Amino acid sequence: MRFSTLGLSALLLTCATPAFAQEETAPPEPVTVSGSVTLASDYRFRGVSQSDKGFVIQGGATVAHESGVYGGFWGSNLAGWGTFGGPNLELDLFAGFKTPVGDGGTLDIGATWYMYPDGANTTDFIEPYVKLSGTAGPVSLTAGIFYAPPQEALGRWYFTGADAAAGVYNDPGDKEDNLYLSGDAVAAIPNTPISLRGHIGYSDGNPGLGPNGTSVAPTGQYWDYAVGADLTYSGLTFGVTYVGTDISDADGAYLLPNFSKGGFDSIADGTVVFSLTAAF
């Protein structure tokens, strides 16, 4: 395993090198670049499939400065719910600032611009966020607040899926906001390449459908959750995650046929997502 090999090599080098050599270690770079590429069996955004329960290729990169300022991008292919024309691609641009707080905590303030290149004009929207992370023993914890101010992409232009299918706007031009609260926990199992993950989220937004027949908060208010595990080996991370929501078939019935795969199969029901990630 690469991490074990690197750790052992570093330890042997430290023991075999005079103390003065340690003082010559190069200082951290003022600017760092990191990123990843992922192949996944489904793209679940806040518990809801954005790929019609199909495979996706996702990737992105982040440039961070030692001051705490960072920016980057992330993209994924789409299908079904969340498809807005063009190349059927979601491209997220984000920027923010991280700063240490308290005893080992980190405050992260930023915003994400969700865009769909060459798609419909009313699909893009911005969502500012605040995240606070820290540790409790061996567990890393993160709490987040994501608030998107009123925008057309989040509006309730259609009241039902039937209206959207018929192309009849109920309230064209409507602008709504969206609130998302999240909590995440990650715990590494000592002396193993395995880590465990847990997530809980709450959405509060428009209970109808936006100008393109979708919604960031299907049914208006709902919970999503996920539990999973990752195994890292030779620079690759193998992940398995169970993702679900509390949206029942009855709750989402008025959104049909949009809120489904093939008109009947809910895209918010529980499922296991497999992923393979290469990070750099």
C-alpha positions in Angstrom: 0.0 0.0 0.0 1.4 3.4 -1.0 0.7 5.2 2.3 2.4 2.5 4.3 5.4 2.4 2.0 5.8 6.2 2.1 5.4 6.3 5.9 8.0 3.6 6.4 10.4 5.2 4.0 10.1 8.5 5.7 10.7 6.9 9.1 13.8 5.1 7.9 15.1 8.3 6.3 14.6 10.3 9.5 16.5 7.7 11.6 19.4 7.4 9.2 19.9 11.2 8.5 21.7 13.6 10.9 19.4 16.0 12.8 20.7 19.1 10.8 19.3 17.6 7.6 15.8 18.0 9.0 16.3 21.7 9.2 16.9 21.8 5.5 13.4 20.5 4.6 11.8 22.6 2.0 9.0 24.9 3.4 5.4 24.2 2.3 4.5 25.6 -1.1 2.4 28.8 -0.9 0.1 27.5 -3.6 -1.1 23.8 -3.8 -3.2 22.1 -6.4 -5.2 19.0 -5.7 -7.9 17.1 -7.5 -9.6 13.8 -8.2 -11.4 11.7 -10.9 -14.2 9.3 -9.9 -16.2 6.6 -11.6 -19.5 6.0 -9.7 -22.5 3.8 -10.2 -24.9 6.7 -9.6 -24.7 10.5 -9.0 -26.8 11.3 -5.9 -27.1 15.0 -5.0 -28.7 15.3 -1.6 -30.1 11.9 -1.9 -31.7 12.2 -5.3 -30.2 10.7 -8.5 -29.0 13.1 -11.1 -28.0 10.4 -13.6 -31.1 8.3 -13.9 -29.5 5.7 -11.6 -26.7 5.3 -14.2 -22.9 5.4 -14.1 -21.1 8.7 -14.1 -17.6 10.1 -14.5 -16.8 13.0 -12.2 -13.8 15.1 -11.6 -12.4 18.4 -10.4 -9.5 20.4 -9.1 -8.8 22.9 -6.3 -6.1 25.6 -6.1 -5.4 26.7 -2.6 -3.2 29.5 -1.2 -1.5 29.4 2.1 -3.6 32.4 3.2 -6.7 30.2 3.2 -8.1 31.4 -0.1 -9.1 28.7 -2.6 -11.0 28.1 -5.8 -11.8 25.3 -8.2 -14.2 23.4 -10.3 -16.0 20.0 -10.3 -18.0 18.4 -13.1 -20.3 15.3 -13.8 -22.3 14.0 -16.6 -26.1 13.9 -16.1 -29.2 12.0 -17.2 -32.9 12.2 -16.5 -33.7 14.5 -13.6 -31.2 17.4 -13.7 -30.7 17.3 -17.5 -31.0 20.7 -19.1 -29.8 20.2 -22.7 -26.4 20.8 -24.3 -23.8 18.2 -23.4 -25.8 17.1 -20.3 -23.1 18.3 -18.0 -23.0 19.9 -14.6 -20.0 22.2 -14.0 -19.7 23.7 -10.5 -17.3 26.6 -9.9 -16.5 27.4 -6.3 -14.3 29.7 -4.3 -13.9 30.4 -0.6 -11.7 31.1 2.4 -10.6 28.7 5.2 -9.3 29.8 8.5 -8.4 28.0 11.8 -10.8 28.5 14.7 -10.7 27.3 18.3 -8.7 24.3 19.2 -8.0 22.5 15.9 -11.2 23.6 14.1 -11.6 25.1 10.6 -14.1 27.7 9.4 -14.8 27.5 5.6 -16.8 30.3 4.0 -17.5 30.2 0.2 -20.0 29.9 -2.6 -20.7 27.5 -5.4 -22.0 28.4 -8.9 -24.0 25.5 -10.3 -23.9 25.8 -14.1 -25.0 23.6 -17.0 -23.0 24.6 -20.1 -25.0 25.2 -23.2 -28.2 24.2 -21.3 -31.3 26.3 -20.7 -30.8 29.9 -19.7 -32.6 29.6 -16.3 -30.8 26.6 -14.9 -27.7 28.2 -13.3 -27.8 29.4 -9.7 -25.4 30.4 -6.9 -25.3 28.9 -3.4 -23.2 30.5 -0.6 -22.1 28.2 2.3 -20.5 28.1 5.7 -18.9 25.0 7.1 -17.3 24.3 10.4 -15.1 21.3 10.9 -13.1 19.7 13.8 -12.3 16.5 15.5 -13.7 14.6 18.4 -11.2 11.9 19.3 -10.7 9.8 16.2 -13.7 11.2 14.4 -13.6 14.2 12.0 -16.9 16.2 12.1 -18.2 18.8 9.7 -21.4 20.9 9.9 -22.6 22.9 7.0 -25.2 25.6 6.1 -25.9 26.2 2.4 -28.3 29.0 1.5 -29.2 29.9 -2.0 -31.0 33.3 -2.2 -34.2 33.6 -4.4 -33.4 32.8 -8.1 -35.4 31.7 -11.1 -33.7 28.3 -11.2 -35.1 27.6 -7.8 -38.6 28.9 -8.5 -41.9 27.1 -8.6 -42.8 27.5 -12.2 -44.7 24.2 -12.4 -46.9 23.0 -9.6 -47.0 19.4 -10.7 -45.1 17.0 -12.9 -48.2 16.8 -15.2 -48.0 20.5 -15.7 -44.3 20.2 -16.6 -44.9 17.4 -19.0 -47.6 19.5 -20.7 -45.3 22.5 -20.8 -47.9 24.7 -19.0 -46.3 27.2 -16.6 -48.3 27.9 -13.5 -46.1 30.7 -12.3 -43.5 31.7 -14.8 -40.7 33.9 -13.5 -41.1 32.8 -9.9 -38.0 33.1 -7.7 -37.5 31.0 -4.6 -34.7 30.4 -2.1 -33.3 27.1 -0.8 -31.8 26.1 2.5 -29.7 23.0 3.1 -28.3 21.8 6.4 -25.8 19.0 6.7 -23.7 17.0 9.1 -20.9 14.6 8.2 -18.6 12.3 10.2 -15.5 10.3 9.1 -13.6 7.9 11.3 -10.5 6.0 10.2 -10.2 2.4 11.6 -6.7 2.3 13.3 -4.0 0.3 11.5 -6.2 -0.3 8.4 -6.7 1.5 5.1 -10.4 1.7 5.9 -12.5 4.7 7.0 -16.2 4.9 7.8 -18.5 7.7 6.8 -21.9 9.1 7.9 -24.0 11.9 6.6 -27.4 13.6 7.4 -28.9 16.5 5.5 -32.1 18.5 5.5 -33.5 20.4 2.6 -36.1 23.2 2.7 -37.1 24.8 -0.6 -39.7 25.0 -3.3 -42.2 22.1 -3.3 -43.0 22.3 -7.0 -40.8 22.2 -10.1 -38.4 24.8 -11.5 -38.5 26.3 -15.0 -36.9 23.2 -16.4 -39.1 20.7 -14.6 -36.7 19.9 -11.7 -36.1 21.1 -8.2 -33.2 21.3 -5.8 -35.5 20.4 -3.0 -38.0 17.8 -4.3 -41.3 17.8 -2.2 -40.1 21.1 -0.5 -38.8 19.6 2.8 -37.1 16.3 3.2 -34.2 14.5 4.9 -31.4 12.6 3.1 -28.8 10.4 4.7 -25.8 8.2 3.8 -23.6 5.6 5.5 -20.5 4.2 3.8 -16.9 3.0 3.9 -13.8 3.7 1.9 -10.7 1.6 1.3 -7.6 3.2 0.0 -5.0 1.2 -1.8 -2.2 2.1 -4.2 -3.4 5.7 -4.6 -7.0 4.5 -5.3 -10.0 4.8 -3.1 -12.8 2.2 -3.3 -16.1 3.4 -1.8 -19.4 1.8 -1.0 -22.2 4.0 0.3 -25.9 3.4 1.1 -27.8 6.6 0.2 -31.5 7.3 1.0 -34.1 9.9 1.7 -37.4 10.1 3.6 -39.3 10.9 0.4 -41.9 8.2 -0.1 -43.6 7.2 -3.4 -46.7 9.0 -2.1 -44.8 12.2 -1.3 -43.3 12.4 -4.7 -46.3 11.2 -6.7 -47.4 14.7 -7.7 -43.9 15.2 -9.3 -44.3 12.3 -11.7 -43.4 11.6 -14.4 -40.3 13.9 -14.0 -39.3 12.6 -10.5 -38.6 9.0 -11.7 -36.7 6.8 -14.1 -39.0 5.7 -16.9 -42.0 7.4 -15.3 -42.4 5.0 -12.4 -39.1 4.1 -10.7 -38.4 6.7 -8.0 -35.0 8.3 -8.1 -35.0 9.1 -4.4 -35.3 5.6 -3.0 -32.5 4.0 -1.1 -29.6 2.5 -3.1 -26.0 1.4 -2.8 -23.5 3.5 -4.7 -20.1 2.1 -5.6 -17.2 4.4 -6.6 -13.6 4.3 -7.5 -11.5 7.5 -7.1 -8.0 8.5 -8.1 -6.7 11.6 -6.3 -3.8 13.8 -7.0 
